């Protein structure tokens, strides 16, 4: 999961992930991951909540909400440790992700094209627009399904409910996201996290 030790909160263990009955008529499971950045990502969680409450065949949800306001969604956990994220990725039919390189890469390694909603600094979700630029670059290469508004997210999720194979890809032993690109994204996030940590200490 994208993040930095300077800002990471205690992780939820794999055994702590809420277990639910299989939801929806197709047994679809949606994993949503906002990462560990200190900025809340309430906008994405609100979109997911609105979508979930209006779907009669609502799927099973696992929602990692980080420093955001806990959502009115089933399956909410603040953080996932590495084992917990791996287990959640392995069981997910659909993966909704922030624009962090690590989460996107993990989703594709588990055979899922991630539905990516990048954090937007205009909403106080990050300090700059690097997630938006990164997400658009990957979308142009066909590596992610980019959703920058609630209608696009709902359409992607509805497609996944109707056809659970729509976002399935061959599991990748090596990341499709070029390692150099992913590493740059990780370094940028780490630098921003450290800067925010220093500001808070002052």
N, C-alpha and C positions, 0 to 999 in steps of 0.2 A: 504494500500500500504506500502511496506517495506520502512522504512526511519526513521529519527531521527529529533526531533524538532530543533536541533542545525543546521541542514543543509537544512531543508525544505524551499522551496521557496513559494511565495504566490500561493495558490491553485486555479485552474480553477473551477468555480462553475458548478454544473450540467447543468444549463441553458446555459452555454457557450460552451458545447460540440458541435462541428460542426455537423449540420444535413445534410445528403446527401440522395439522392434517393437510394432506395434499389439497390445494385449492383449485378452483376452476374446473371446467369440464375436461380439460386436457391434462390436468395435473401440473400446470405450469408453475414454476417458481421464479420470482423476480428478485434478484439481488441488486440493491442500490448502495453505492459506495461514494461517500463525499470526501473521504480522506481524513488527514489529521491536521490540516491547516487550521490555525487559530481563528480565522475568520468564519463566521457562521454561513451556512449555505441554505437558509430557510426557504429561499425561492424555489429551489429544486424540490425540497420536501413538500412544499405547498402544492406544487404541480402534481406530484405523485399522489398526495392525499386526495386531491380533487378527482384525479383519474380513478383511483381505487374505489372511492365511494359511489361512483356512478356506473360501475361495471358489475352486473348481476353475477357473472361467473368470475368473481375476483380471485386472483391467484394467491398462492402462498407468497409471503413477503419476508425478506431478510433486509433490514434497512440499517446500515451503519451511518449514524448521523453526526458523529464527531462532536464539535463544539457548537453545533446548531441547536435550536430549540427542539426538544424531543417531539417527534411528530405524532399525530393521531393515526398511526398506522400499526398494524400487527407486526411482530418480528423486529422491533427496534432494539438496537444495541449501540452504545456510544462508540466503542472501538473494537477492532478484531485483531488478535495477534496473528502471526504468520500462519499458524496451523488452522486457526479459525477461518481466515480468508481463503485458504486452500480448500477447506471442506465446503465452504459456501460456494466457491467458484465451481467445484466439482458437481454440486447438486443443482446449480442454477440453469434454467432454460434461457433466461434473458438477464443480461448484466447492464445496469445503468450506472455510468461512472462520471465523476468529475473529469476534468481534462488533464489529470496527472499521468505521466508516462508509465509509471510502475503498474498502476491499476489496469491501464489499457493493455499493456504487455501481458499481464497475468491472465486477463480475460481471453486474449487470443491464444495463449498457451493452453488454455482449457477448452479451446474449440468454440469460442463465442466471439462474434463481432460485437464489440461493446457499443451501446447506445450512449453517446457522450454529450453531456451538458456542461460546457465549460463555465468556470467561475467568471463573473463579470465585475471588474473593479467599480463600474458605475453604480453597482448595488452594494458596495462594501464587502464583496466576497473575496477580494484579493487586492494586492497593491498595484498590479498592472495587468495588461491584457495578454500575457504570454500563453495562458491556457486557451484563449480564443484563437490565437494565431496557430498554435500547435494543433488544435482540434480541426481547424479548417484545412491545414496542410494534410493531415491524415485522411480526412474525408475526401479530399481531392484525389488521394491515392487509393480510395476504396477500402481503407483499413478500419474505418469506424462509421457508424451512422450518427451524424452530427445533428443535434436538436438544440436550437437556440431560442425556442419559444415553446409555450405549453402545448399549442396545437400540434407542433411537430413531434413532441415527446409522446403525446397521446396517440398520434397516428402510428408511431413506431411500435409502441406497446400493444396497440390493438392488432397490428400486423403479426406481432409475435404470439399473441393469444390465438389468433385465427390459424396461424401456421407456425408451430414451434420450431420448425427447421429453417425459418427465414433468416435467422441470425447465427446458424450453425456454420462453422468453417472447420477445415481440417486442423486438428490440434497441432500447434507449432512447437517443435522442440527448440527451435531458435526463433527469437522474436522477429515478427515482421516489421515492427517499428525499428528503424535502423539504430544500432546501439549508440552511435554518436549522438543522434537526435534525442534519444531517450535520456542519455547521460547529461546532455545540456539542460534538458528540462528538470532533471533531478537536482543539478547544481543550482539552477536558478531558484527552485523552491527552497533548497537548503539555505541559500544566502538570504532570501527574503525572510525565512523563519528566524534566522539568527538576528537579523536586523530588528524584527518585531520583538524578539525576546529582550534585546538590549534596551529598546524603547520602554518596555514595561518595567524593567528594573530601574530605569531612571525615574 
